[in-house]
């Protein structure tokens, strides 16, 4: 599970940091393209976060069920 936590942390950081960068570019320059990219990356971050949470939760459920019945 430690590999999974590290991998999901890497994926989330890889989408959060560019999203924040493009939001900063939009704030300082007003470029609409930067806002669109920030929104897309933010949406990817939300998807990866929910995916990671669901996989973690159901992984723990499966491990607990395996230990209970085995």
mmCIF file of the N, C-alpha and C atoms, coordinates in Angstrom:
data_MODEL
# 
_entry.id   MODEL 
# 
loop_
_atom_site.group_PDB 
_atom_site.id 
_atom_site.type_symbol 
_atom_site.label_atom_id 
_atom_site.label_alt_id 
_atom_site.label_comp_id 
_atom_site.label_asym_id 
_atom_site.label_entity_id 
_atom_site.label_seq_id 
_atom_site.pdbx_PDB_ins_code 
_atom_site.Cartn_x 
_atom_site.Cartn_y 
_atom_site.Cartn_z 
_atom_site.occupancy 
_atom_site.B_iso_or_equiv 
_atom_site.pdbx_formal_charge 
_atom_site.auth_seq_id 
_atom_site.auth_comp_id 
_atom_site.auth_asym_id 
_atom_site.auth_atom_id 
_atom_site.pdbx_PDB_model_num 
ATOM 1   N N  . UNK A 1 1  ? 0.811   -1.189  0.000   1.00 0.00 ? 1  UNK A N  1 
ATOM 2   C CA . UNK A 1 1  ? 0.000   0.000   0.000   1.00 0.00 ? 1  UNK A CA 1 
ATOM 3   C C  . UNK A 1 1  ? 0.862   1.265   0.000   1.00 0.00 ? 1  UNK A C  1 
ATOM 4   N N  . UNK A 1 2  ? 2.071   1.151   0.531   1.00 0.00 ? 2  UNK A N  1 
ATOM 5   C CA . UNK A 1 2  ? 2.917   2.340   0.560   1.00 0.00 ? 2  UNK A CA 1 
ATOM 6   C C  . UNK A 1 2  ? 3.246   2.819   -0.847  1.00 0.00 ? 2  UNK A C  1 
ATOM 7   N N  . UNK A 1 3  ? 3.445   1.877   -1.764  1.00 0.00 ? 3  UNK A N  1 
ATOM 8   C CA . UNK A 1 3  ? 3.698   2.257   -3.150  1.00 0.00 ? 3  UNK A CA 1 
ATOM 9   C C  . UNK A 1 3  ? 2.489   2.994   -3.721  1.00 0.00 ? 3  UNK A C  1 
ATOM 10  N N  . UNK A 1 4  ? 1.302   2.487   -3.438  1.00 0.00 ? 4  UNK A N  1 
ATOM 11  C CA . UNK A 1 4  ? 0.077   3.115   -3.925  1.00 0.00 ? 4  UNK A CA 1 
ATOM 12  C C  . UNK A 1 4  ? -0.063  4.529   -3.370  1.00 0.00 ? 4  UNK A C  1 
ATOM 13  N N  . UNK A 1 5  ? 0.173   4.703   -2.073  1.00 0.00 ? 5  UNK A N  1 
ATOM 14  C CA . UNK A 1 5  ? 0.073   6.043   -1.482  1.00 0.00 ? 5  UNK A CA 1 
ATOM 15  C C  . UNK A 1 5  ? 1.071   7.001   -2.124  1.00 0.00 ? 5  UNK A C  1 
ATOM 16  N N  . UNK A 1 6  ? 2.289   6.539   -2.315  1.00 0.00 ? 6  UNK A N  1 
ATOM 17  C CA . UNK A 1 6  ? 3.303   7.382   -2.938  1.00 0.00 ? 6  UNK A CA 1 
ATOM 18  C C  . UNK A 1 6  ? 2.967   7.723   -4.376  1.00 0.00 ? 6  UNK A C  1 
ATOM 19  N N  . UNK A 1 7  ? 2.471   6.728   -5.114  1.00 0.00 ? 7  UNK A N  1 
ATOM 20  C CA . UNK A 1 7  ? 2.098   6.956   -6.507  1.00 0.00 ? 7  UNK A CA 1 
ATOM 21  C C  . UNK A 1 7  ? 0.947   7.946   -6.615  1.00 0.00 ? 7  UNK A C  1 
ATOM 22  N N  . UNK A 1 8  ? -0.071  7.797   -5.792  1.00 0.00 ? 8  UNK A N  1 
ATOM 23  C CA . UNK A 1 8  ? -1.205  8.721   -5.837  1.00 0.00 ? 8  UNK A CA 1 
ATOM 24  C C  . UNK A 1 8  ? -0.779  10.124  -5.402  1.00 0.00 ? 8  UNK A C  1 
ATOM 25  N N  . UNK A 1 9  ? 0.120   10.219  -4.444  1.00 0.00 ? 9  UNK A N  1 
ATOM 26  C CA . UNK A 1 9  ? 0.636   11.523  -4.043  1.00 0.00 ? 9  UNK A CA 1 
ATOM 27  C C  . UNK A 1 9  ? 1.370   12.188  -5.203  1.00 0.00 ? 9  UNK A C  1 
ATOM 28  N N  . UNK A 1 10 ? 2.149   11.419  -5.926  1.00 0.00 ? 10 UNK A N  1 
ATOM 29  C CA . UNK A 1 10 ? 2.870   11.943  -7.083  1.00 0.00 ? 10 UNK A CA 1 
ATOM 30  C C  . UNK A 1 10 ? 1.894   12.410  -8.174  1.00 0.00 ? 10 UNK A C  1 
ATOM 31  N N  . UNK A 1 11 ? 0.887   11.600  -8.461  1.00 0.00 ? 11 UNK A N  1 
ATOM 32  C CA . UNK A 1 11 ? -0.096  11.960  -9.496  1.00 0.00 ? 11 UNK A CA 1 
ATOM 33  C C  . UNK A 1 11 ? -0.859  13.225  -9.096  1.00 0.00 ? 11 UNK A C  1 
ATOM 34  N N  . UNK A 1 12 ? -1.262  13.311  -7.828  1.00 0.00 ? 12 UNK A N  1 
ATOM 35  C CA . UNK A 1 12 ? -2.008  14.491  -7.379  1.00 0.00 ? 12 UNK A CA 1 
ATOM 36  C C  . UNK A 1 12 ? -1.145  15.747  -7.405  1.00 0.00 ? 12 UNK A C  1 
ATOM 37  N N  . UNK A 1 13 ? 0.101   15.622  -7.000  1.00 0.00 ? 13 UNK A N  1 
ATOM 38  C CA . UNK A 1 13 ? 0.997   16.781  -7.042  1.00 0.00 ? 13 UNK A CA 1 
ATOM 39  C C  . UNK A 1 13 ? 1.281   17.199  -8.479  1.00 0.00 ? 13 UNK A C  1 
ATOM 40  N N  . UNK A 1 14 ? 1.358   16.198  -9.375  1.00 0.00 ? 14 UNK A N  1 
ATOM 41  C CA . UNK A 1 14 ? 1.636   16.501  -10.780 1.00 0.00 ? 14 UNK A CA 1 
ATOM 42  C C  . UNK A 1 14 ? 0.479   17.228  -11.451 1.00 0.00 ? 14 UNK A C  1 
ATOM 43  N N  . UNK A 1 15 ? -0.717  17.161  -10.890 1.00 0.00 ? 15 UNK A N  1 
ATOM 44  C CA . UNK A 1 15 ? -1.839  17.915  -11.448 1.00 0.00 ? 15 UNK A CA 1 
ATOM 45  C C  . UNK A 1 15 ? -2.137  19.172  -10.646 1.00 0.00 ? 15 UNK A C  1 
ATOM 46  N N  . UNK A 1 16 ? -1.851  19.176  -9.354  1.00 0.00 ? 16 UNK A N  1 
ATOM 47  C CA . UNK A 1 16 ? -2.120  20.355  -8.531  1.00 0.00 ? 16 UNK A CA 1 
ATOM 48  C C  . UNK A 1 16 ? -1.158  21.499  -8.845  1.00 0.00 ? 16 UNK A C  1 
ATOM 49  N N  . UNK A 1 17 ? 0.117   21.202  -8.950  1.00 0.00 ? 17 UNK A N  1 
ATOM 50  C CA . UNK A 1 17 ? 1.101   22.263  -9.154  1.00 0.00 ? 17 UNK A CA 1 
ATOM 51  C C  . UNK A 1 17 ? 0.923   23.001  -10.482 1.00 0.00 ? 17 UNK A C  1 
ATOM 52  N N  . UNK A 1 18 ? 0.742   22.309  -11.609 1.00 0.00 ? 18 UNK A N  1 
ATOM 53  C CA . UNK A 1 18 ? 0.492   23.056  -12.851 1.00 0.00 ? 18 UNK A CA 1 
ATOM 54  C C  . UNK A 1 18 ? -0.833  23.818  -12.818 1.00 0.00 ? 18 UNK A C  1 
ATOM 55  N N  . UNK A 1 19 ? -1.827  23.262  -12.156 1.00 0.00 ? 19 UNK A N  1 
ATOM 56  C CA . UNK A 1 19 ? -3.105  23.960  -12.040 1.00 0.00 ? 19 UNK A CA 1 
ATOM 57  C C  . UNK A 1 19 ? -2.926  25.277  -11.292 1.00 0.00 ? 19 UNK A C  1 
ATOM 58  N N  . UNK A 1 20 ? -2.193  25.243  -10.192 1.00 0.00 ? 20 UNK A N  1 
ATOM 59  C CA . UNK A 1 20 ? -1.936  26.473  -9.430  1.00 0.00 ? 20 UNK A CA 1 
ATOM 60  C C  . UNK A 1 20 ? -1.093  27.451  -10.240 1.00 0.00 ? 20 UNK A C  1 
ATOM 61  N N  . UNK A 1 21 ? -0.131  26.932  -11.001 1.00 0.00 ? 21 UNK A N  1 
ATOM 62  C CA . UNK A 1 21 ? 0.702   27.788  -11.837 1.00 0.00 ? 21 UNK A CA 1 
ATOM 63  C C  . UNK A 1 21 ? -0.139  28.514  -12.889 1.00 0.00 ? 21 UNK A C  1 
ATOM 64  N N  . UNK A 1 22 ? -1.004  27.763  -13.594 1.00 0.00 ? 22 UNK A N  1 
ATOM 65  C CA . UNK A 1 22 ? -1.842  28.379  -14.617 1.00 0.00 ? 22 UNK A CA 1 
ATOM 66  C C  . UNK A 1 22 ? -2.866  29.338  -14.010 1.00 0.00 ? 22 UNK A C  1 
ATOM 67  N N  . UNK A 1 23 ? -3.340  29.049  -12.802 1.00 0.00 ? 23 UNK A N  1 
ATOM 68  C CA . UNK A 1 23 ? -4.255  29.985  -12.151 1.00 0.00 ? 23 UNK A CA 1 
ATOM 69  C C  . UNK A 1 23 ? -3.523  31.277  -11.821 1.00 0.00 ? 23 UNK A C  1 
ATOM 70  N N  . UNK A 1 24 ? -2.285  31.172  -11.388 1.00 0.00 ? 24 UNK A N  1 
ATOM 71  C CA . UNK A 1 24 ? -1.485  32.364  -11.135 1.00 0.00 ? 24 UNK A CA 1 
ATOM 72  C C  . UNK A 1 24 ? -1.232  33.163  -12.403 1.00 0.00 ? 24 UNK A C  1 
ATOM 73  N N  . UNK A 1 25 ? -0.956  32.455  -13.499 1.00 0.00 ? 25 UNK A N  1 
ATOM 74  C CA . UNK A 1 25 ? -0.762  33.142  -14.782 1.00 0.00 ? 25 UNK A CA 1 
ATOM 75  C C  . UNK A 1 25 ? -2.030  33.878  -15.179 1.00 0.00 ? 25 UNK A C  1 
ATOM 76  N N  . UNK A 1 26 ? -3.185  33.235  -14.966 1.00 0.00 ? 26 UNK A N  1 
ATOM 77  C CA . UNK A 1 26 ? -4.451  33.881  -15.301 1.00 0.00 ? 26 UNK A CA 1 
ATOM 78  C C  . UNK A 1 26 ? -4.687  35.120  -14.438 1.00 0.00 ? 26 UNK A C  1 
ATOM 79  N N  . UNK A 1 27 ? -4.393  35.016  -13.162 1.00 0.00 ? 27 UNK A N  1 
ATOM 80  C CA . UNK A 1 27 ? -4.614  36.155  -12.257 1.00 0.00 ? 27 UNK A CA 1 
ATOM 81  C C  . UNK A 1 27 ? -3.753  37.345  -12.659 1.00 0.00 ? 27 UNK A C  1 
ATOM 82  N N  . UNK A 1 28 ? -2.496  37.098  -13.023 1.00 0.00 ? 28 UNK A N  1 
ATOM 83  C CA . UNK A 1 28 ? -1.601  38.196  -13.331 1.00 0.00 ? 28 UNK A CA 1 
ATOM 84  C C  . UNK A 1 28 ? -1.700  38.708  -14.761 1.00 0.00 ? 28 UNK A C  1 
ATOM 85  N N  . UNK A 1 29 ? -2.106  37.847  -15.710 1.00 0.00 ? 29 UNK A N  1 
ATOM 86  C CA . UNK A 1 29 ? -2.146  38.285  -17.111 1.00 0.00 ? 29 UNK A CA 1 
ATOM 87  C C  . UNK A 1 29 ? -3.557  38.395  -17.667 1.00 0.00 ? 29 UNK A C  1 
ATOM 88  N N  . UNK A 1 30 ? -4.494  37.648  -17.098 1.00 0.00 ? 30 UNK A N  1 
ATOM 89  C CA . UNK A 1 30 ? -5.859  37.670  -17.604 1.00 0.00 ? 30 UNK A CA 1 
ATOM 90  C C  . UNK A 1 30 ? -6.047  36.830  -18.860 1.00 0.00 ? 30 UNK A C  1 
ATOM 91  N N  . UNK A 1 31 ? -5.091  35.963  -19.184 1.00 0.00 ? 31 UNK A N  1 
ATOM 92  C CA . UNK A 1 31 ? -5.183  35.126  -20.377 1.00 0.00 ? 31 UNK A CA 1 
ATOM 93  C C  . UNK A 1 31 ? -6.223  34.016  -20.155 1.00 0.00 ? 31 UNK A C  1 
ATOM 94  N N  . UNK A 1 32 ? -7.218  33.982  -21.017 1.00 0.00 ? 32 UNK A N  1 
ATOM 95  C CA . UNK A 1 32 ? -8.285  32.992  -20.870 1.00 0.00 ? 32 UNK A CA 1 
ATOM 96  C C  . UNK A 1 32 ? -7.793  31.567  -21.087 1.00 0.00 ? 32 UNK A C  1 
ATOM 97  N N  . UNK A 1 33 ? -6.773  31.389  -21.912 1.00 0.00 ? 33 UNK A N  1 
ATOM 98  C CA . UNK A 1 33 ? -6.227  30.047  -22.140 1.00 0.00 ? 33 UNK A CA 1 
ATOM 99  C C  . UNK A 1 33 ? -5.659  29.461  -20.847 1.00 0.00 ? 33 UNK A C  1 
ATOM 100 N N  . UNK A 1 34 ? -5.040  30.300  -20.042 1.00 0.00 ? 34 UNK A N  1 
ATOM 101 C CA . UNK A 1 34 ? -4.479  29.837  -18.776 1.00 0.00 ? 34 UNK A CA 1 
ATOM 102 C C  . UNK A 1 34 ? -5.601  29.393  -17.833 1.00 0.00 ? 34 UNK A C  1 
ATOM 103 N N  . UNK A 1 35 ? -6.712  30.104  -17.833 1.00 0.00 ? 35 UNK A N  1 
ATOM 104 C CA . UNK A 1 35 ? -7.844  29.723  -16.996 1.00 0.00 ? 35 UNK A CA 1 
ATOM 105 C C  . UNK A 1 35 ? -8.424  28.378  -17.447 1.00 0.00 ? 35 UNK A C  1 
ATOM 106 N N  . UNK A 1 36 ? -8.526  28.174  -18.754 1.00 0.00 ? 36 UNK A N  1 
ATOM 107 C CA . UNK A 1 36 ? -9.040  26.892  -19.263 1.00 0.00 ? 36 UNK A CA 1 
ATOM 108 C C  . UNK A 1 36 ? -8.135  25.730  -18.861 1.00 0.00 ? 36 UNK A C  1 
ATOM 109 N N  . UNK A 1 37 ? -6.828  25.929  -18.974 1.00 0.00 ? 37 UNK A N  1 
ATOM 110 C CA . UNK A 1 37 ? -5.889  24.869  -18.586 1.00 0.00 ? 37 UNK A CA 1 
ATOM 111 C C  . UNK A 1 37 ? -5.959  24.610  -17.090 1.00 0.00 ? 37 UNK A C  1 
ATOM 112 N N  . UNK A 1 38 ? -6.066  25.670  -16.292 1.00 0.00 ? 38 UNK A N  1 
ATOM 113 C CA . UNK A 1 38 ? -6.168  25.495  -14.840 1.00 0.00 ? 38 UNK A CA 1 
ATOM 114 C C  . UNK A 1 38 ? -7.428  24.719  -14.484 1.00 0.00 ? 38 UNK A C  1 
ATOM 115 N N  . UNK A 1 39 ? -8.532  25.010  -15.139 1.00 0.00 ? 39 UNK A N  1 
ATOM 116 C CA . UNK A 1 39 ? -9.782  24.279  -14.871 1.00 0.00 ? 39 UNK A CA 1 
ATOM 117 C C  . UNK A 1 39 ? -9.660  22.814  -15.255 1.00 0.00 ? 39 UNK A C  1 
ATOM 118 N N  . UNK A 1 40 ? -9.055  22.534  -16.415 1.00 0.00 ? 40 UNK A N  1 
ATOM 119 C CA . UNK A 1 40 ? -8.903  21.145  -16.850 1.00 0.00 ? 40 UNK A CA 1 
ATOM 120 C C  . UNK A 1 40 ? -8.020  20.361  -15.878 1.00 0.00 ? 40 UNK A C  1 
ATOM 121 N N  . UNK A 1 41 ? -6.915  20.964  -15.484 1.00 0.00 ? 41 UNK A N  1 
ATOM 122 C CA . UNK A 1 41 ? -6.026  20.278  -14.552 1.00 0.00 ? 41 UNK A CA 1 
ATOM 123 C C  . UNK A 1 41 ? -6.690  20.102  -13.186 1.00 0.00 ? 41 UNK A C  1 
ATOM 124 N N  . UNK A 1 42 ? -7.478  21.079  -12.752 1.00 0.00 ? 42 UNK A N  1 
ATOM 125 C CA . UNK A 1 42 ? -8.186  20.966  -11.484 1.00 0.00 ? 42 UNK A CA 1 
ATOM 126 C C  . UNK A 1 42 ? -9.191  19.814  -11.546 1.00 0.00 ? 42 UNK A C  1 
ATOM 127 N N  . UNK A 1 43 ? -9.875  19.662  -12.679 1.00 0.00 ? 43 UNK A N  1 
ATOM 128 C CA . UNK A 1 43 ? -10.819 18.564  -12.833 1.00 0.00 ? 43 UNK A CA 1 
ATOM 129 C C  . UNK A 1 43 ? -10.102 17.209  -12.809 1.00 0.00 ? 43 UNK A C  1 
ATOM 130 N N  . UNK A 1 44 ? -8.940  17.131  -13.454 1.00 0.00 ? 44 UNK A N  1 
ATOM 131 C CA . UNK A 1 44 ? -8.152  15.902  -13.384 1.00 0.00 ? 44 UNK A CA 1 
ATOM 132 C C  . UNK A 1 44 ? -7.743  15.606  -11.944 1.00 0.00 ? 44 UNK A C  1 
ATOM 133 N N  . UNK A 1 45 ? -7.358  16.644  -11.214 1.00 0.00 ? 45 UNK A N  1 
ATOM 134 C CA . UNK A 1 45 ? -6.969  16.458  -9.815  1.00 0.00 ? 45 UNK A CA 1 
ATOM 135 C C  . UNK A 1 45 ? -8.137  15.904  -9.008  1.00 0.00 ? 45 UNK A C  1 
ATOM 136 N N  . UNK A 1 46 ? -9.331  16.425  -9.216  1.00 0.00 ? 46 UNK A N  1 
ATOM 137 C CA . UNK A 1 46 ? -10.506 15.919  -8.501  1.00 0.00 ? 46 UNK A CA 1 
ATOM 138 C C  . UNK A 1 46 ? -10.757 14.455  -8.842  1.00 0.00 ? 46 UNK A C  1 
ATOM 139 N N  . UNK A 1 47 ? -10.629 14.103  -10.106 1.00 0.00 ? 47 UNK A N  1 
ATOM 140 C CA . UNK A 1 47 ? -10.847 12.709  -10.516 1.00 0.00 ? 47 UNK A CA 1 
ATOM 141 C C  . UNK A 1 47 ? -9.802  11.799  -9.877  1.00 0.00 ? 47 UNK A C  1 
ATOM 142 N N  . UNK A 1 48 ? -8.536  12.168  -9.921  1.00 0.00 ? 48 UNK A N  1 
ATOM 143 C CA . UNK A 1 48 ? -7.476  11.345  -9.338  1.00 0.00 ? 48 UNK A CA 1 
ATOM 144 C C  . UNK A 1 48 ? -7.639  11.232  -7.816  1.00 0.00 ? 48 UNK A C  1 
ATOM 145 N N  . UNK A 1 49 ? -8.056  12.308  -7.168  1.00 0.00 ? 49 UNK A N  1 
ATOM 146 C CA . UNK A 1 49 ? -8.249  12.277  -5.723  1.00 0.00 ? 49 UNK A CA 1 
ATOM 147 C C  . UNK A 1 49 ? -9.377  11.322  -5.354  1.00 0.00 ? 49 UNK A C  1 
ATOM 148 N N  . UNK A 1 50 ? -10.488 11.425  -6.054  1.00 0.00 ? 50 UNK A N  1 
ATOM 149 C CA . UNK A 1 50 ? -11.599 10.513  -5.770  1.00 0.00 ? 50 UNK A CA 1 
ATOM 150 C C  . UNK A 1 50 ? -11.245 9.066   -6.107  1.00 0.00 ? 50 UNK A C  1 
ATOM 151 N N  . UNK A 1 51 ? -10.531 8.862   -7.208  1.00 0.00 ? 51 UNK A N  1 
ATOM 152 C CA . UNK A 1 51 ? -10.094 7.519   -7.574  1.00 0.00 ? 51 UNK A CA 1 
ATOM 153 C C  . UNK A 1 51 ? -9.174  6.940   -6.490  1.00 0.00 ? 51 UNK A C  1 
ATOM 154 N N  . UNK A 1 52 ? -8.228  7.734   -6.047  1.00 0.00 ? 52 UNK A N  1 
ATOM 155 C CA . UNK A 1 52 ? -7.314  7.272   -5.003  1.00 0.00 ? 52 UNK A CA 1 
ATOM 156 C C  . UNK A 1 52 ? -8.032  6.949   -3.710  1.00 0.00 ? 52 UNK A C  1 
ATOM 157 N N  . UNK A 1 53 ? -8.992  7.794   -3.331  1.00 0.00 ? 53 UNK A N  1 
ATOM 158 C CA . UNK A 1 53 ? -9.752  7.553   -2.110  1.00 0.00 ? 53 UNK A CA 1 
ATOM 159 C C  . UNK A 1 53 ? -10.570 6.270   -2.220  1.00 0.00 ? 53 UNK A C  1 
ATOM 160 N N  . UNK A 1 54 ? -11.242 6.094   -3.350  1.00 0.00 ? 54 UNK A N  1 
ATOM 161 C CA . UNK A 1 54 ? -12.061 4.894   -3.533  1.00 0.00 ? 54 UNK A CA 1 
ATOM 162 C C  . UNK A 1 54 ? -11.215 3.628   -3.548  1.00 0.00 ? 54 UNK A C  1 
ATOM 163 N N  . UNK A 1 55 ? -10.100 3.654   -4.254  1.00 0.00 ? 55 UNK A N  1 
ATOM 164 C CA . UNK A 1 55 ? -9.232  2.479   -4.283  1.00 0.00 ? 55 UNK A CA 1 
ATOM 165 C C  . UNK A 1 55 ? -8.666  2.165   -2.903  1.00 0.00 ? 55 UNK A C  1 
ATOM 166 N N  . UNK A 1 56 ? -8.302  3.210   -2.161  1.00 0.00 ? 56 UNK A N  1 
ATOM 167 C CA . UNK A 1 56 ? -7.776  3.004   -0.819  1.00 0.00 ? 56 UNK A CA 1 
ATOM 168 C C  . UNK A 1 56 ? -8.864  2.419   0.085   1.00 0.00 ? 56 UNK A C  1 
ATOM 169 N N  . UNK A 1 57 ? -10.052 2.984   0.035   1.00 0.00 ? 57 UNK A N  1 
ATOM 170 C CA . UNK A 1 57 ? -11.136 2.521   0.892   1.00 0.00 ? 57 UNK A CA 1 
ATOM 171 C C  . UNK A 1 57 ? -11.503 1.075   0.590   1.00 0.00 ? 57 UNK A C  1 
ATOM 172 N N  . UNK A 1 58 ? -11.728 0.757   -0.687  1.00 0.00 ? 58 UNK A N  1 
ATOM 173 C CA . UNK A 1 58 ? -12.119 -0.597  -1.039  1.00 0.00 ? 58 UNK A CA 1 
ATOM 174 C C  . UNK A 1 58 ? -10.965 -1.580  -0.879  1.00 0.00 ? 58 UNK A C  1 
ATOM 175 N N  . UNK A 1 59 ? -9.741  -1.112  -1.009  1.00 0.00 ? 59 UNK A N  1 
ATOM 176 C CA . UNK A 1 59 ? -8.597  -1.977  -0.733  1.00 0.00 ? 59 UNK A CA 1 
ATOM 177 C C  . UNK A 1 59 ? -8.562  -2.394  0.724   1.00 0.00 ? 59 UNK A C  1 
ATOM 178 N N  . UNK A 1 60 ? -8.832  -1.450  1.614   1.00 0.00 ? 60 UNK A N  1 
ATOM 179 C CA . UNK A 1 60 ? -8.869  -1.783  3.042   1.00 0.00 ? 60 UNK A CA 1 
ATOM 180 C C  . UNK A 1 60 ? -10.046 -2.710  3.359   1.00 0.00 ? 60 UNK A C  1 
ATOM 181 N N  . UNK A 1 61 ? -11.172 -2.494  2.705   1.00 0.00 ? 61 UNK A N  1 
ATOM 182 C CA . UNK A 1 61 ? -12.320 -3.385  2.906   1.00 0.00 ? 61 UNK A CA 1 
ATOM 183 C C  . UNK A 1 61 ? -11.977 -4.802  2.457   1.00 0.00 ? 61 UNK A C  1 
ATOM 184 N N  . UNK A 1 62 ? -11.352 -4.946  1.299   1.00 0.00 ? 62 UNK A N  1 
ATOM 185 C CA . UNK A 1 62 ? -10.988 -6.277  0.805   1.00 0.00 ? 62 UNK A CA 1 
ATOM 186 C C  . UNK A 1 62 ? -9.963  -6.956  1.709   1.00 0.00 ? 62 UNK A C  1 
ATOM 187 N N  . UNK A 1 63 ? -8.991  -6.207  2.198   1.00 0.00 ? 63 UNK A N  1 
ATOM 188 C CA . UNK A 1 63 ? -7.987  -6.792  3.097   1.00 0.00 ? 63 UNK A CA 1 
ATOM 189 C C  . UNK A 1 63 ? -8.647  -7.228  4.395   1.00 0.00 ? 63 UNK A C  1 
ATOM 190 N N  . UNK A 1 64 ? -9.543  -6.415  4.925   1.00 0.00 ? 64 UNK A N  1 
ATOM 191 C CA . UNK A 1 64 ? -10.233 -6.781  6.159   1.00 0.00 ? 64 UNK A CA 1 
ATOM 192 C C  . UNK A 1 64 ? -11.110 -8.015  5.951   1.00 0.00 ? 64 UNK A C  1 
ATOM 193 N N  . UNK A 1 65 ? -11.816 -8.072  4.819   1.00 0.00 ? 65 UNK A N  1 
ATOM 194 C CA . UNK A 1 65 ? -12.645 -9.249  4.530   1.00 0.00 ? 65 UNK A CA 1 
ATOM 195 C C  . UNK A 1 65 ? -11.780 -10.493 4.367   1.00 0.00 ? 65 UNK A C  1 
ATOM 196 N N  . UNK A 1 66 ? -10.656 -10.340 3.696   1.00 0.00 ? 66 UNK A N  1 
ATOM 197 C CA . UNK A 1 66 ? -9.742  -11.481 3.512   1.00 0.00 ? 66 UNK A CA 1 
ATOM 198 C C  . UNK A 1 66 ? -9.246  -11.995 4.880   1.00 0.00 ? 66 UNK A C  1 
ATOM 199 N N  . UNK A 1 67 ? -8.867  -11.084 5.752   1.00 0.00 ? 67 UNK A N  1 
ATOM 200 C CA . UNK A 1 67 ? -8.388  -11.493 7.067   1.00 0.00 ? 67 UNK A CA 1 
ATOM 201 C C  . UNK A 1 67 ? -9.506  -12.082 7.929   1.00 0.00 ? 67 UNK A C  1 
ATOM 202 N N  . UNK A 1 68 ? -10.707 -11.595 7.743   1.00 0.00 ? 68 UNK A N  1 
ATOM 203 C CA . UNK A 1 68 ? -11.838 -12.103 8.517   1.00 0.00 ? 68 UNK A CA 1 
ATOM 204 C C  . UNK A 1 68 ? -12.216 -13.517 8.105   1.00 0.00 ? 68 UNK A C  1 
ATOM 205 N N  . UNK A 1 69 ? -12.208 -13.782 6.816   1.00 0.00 ? 69 UNK A N  1 
ATOM 206 C CA . UNK A 1 69 ? -12.654 -15.083 6.328   1.00 0.00 ? 69 UNK A CA 1 
ATOM 207 C C  . UNK A 1 69 ? -11.537 -16.086 6.115   1.00 0.00 ? 69 UNK A C  1 
ATOM 208 N N  . UNK A 1 70 ? -10.309 -15.660 6.199   1.00 0.00 ? 70 UNK A N  1 
ATOM 209 C CA . UNK A 1 70 ? -9.212  -16.586 5.929   1.00 0.00 ? 70 UNK A CA 1 
ATOM 210 C C  . UNK A 1 70 ? -8.600  -17.118 7.189   1.00 0.00 ? 70 UNK A C  1 
# 
